[in-house]
Amino acid sequence: MLNAKTGKKDKQFVVQLAGQVDDQADIEKAIGTLPAPPYEMHVNCGQITRINSIGVKNWIKYFQKIQGLRVPIFFYDCAPPIVQQMNLVFNFSAGGKVVSMQVPFSCEAEEHNFTLTFTVPDLRKINFNIPGQKCPKCGSASEFDDIPKIYFKFLMNPQV
């Protein structure tokens, strides 16, 4: 089930999405009507847990509609399922700008996974070479849990 919390801040229409984007998800109903005049749309995707093929189709359809209204779209805290689709599906962001994304890590001592959020400019500064991090659960060393050329593929396009 997809849930959305919305609000206005200055000229920003802020959306917090949570849950699954699937055949049951009605993105337009969850988000509701955009306020007038057209605002910038700031979408936090940090709590998206899953997206399937029908969800991808609905996502693109919804955000292309927003883009057609000439409303700038900014995506924040993109969870791994969203990052995966951005790498696989052309125009998944519907012309929106990715501001930040979650990066997966694996704890070497406890053998569990976690994510940390990085901004896109920070990722570019370090040329997508993700440094090891301390595990927030046990403090042990943790490593980036993917392949940079694959996980950051969509960011290597200068238009993103």
Phi, psi and omega in degrees: 000135179261132176238151178221136170249134182232158177192169178245139176218112186055239179257027180248134169261112188259130181234130174247110179265144179213142175107208185257138173256099184220196183295343178270348186276124174251095186299316181297319179292319180297317183279323182087190184280138175291140178289152176259149353291168181306127177260173164284144178253121180247114188247118176267119184253017187293341182249017174284124184259338184195150173214132179250183187297321178290323176299321177299313180300314180293323178300308181299315180301314181295309185287334172292325176298316178296317179299322179298336176276002181063035176264118177298137181244134178232129180254132182239151170051042184299119180288158181311322177297327178287316178302317179302316180291325177297329177282332186262328190247120178301133177062029177300327180278358177051038179084000179284161181259129176276121183264319180208160183210155176278140180242127183280142177230155176237126179282127182287327185274313186267350181056048172230166185247153175205168177237153171232148181265132177238145173280154179297317177301322178294321178297319180291323179301323182264013177053037177063017175268096188282121178286155175299155182229162173277137177294128180291342182274316186235351179083001180284166177294141178226150181242153172304131188254051176194186179253119186308315182296337179268311185293324183257015184308312183294336179280342180285353172276118186297348180280346183280000000 
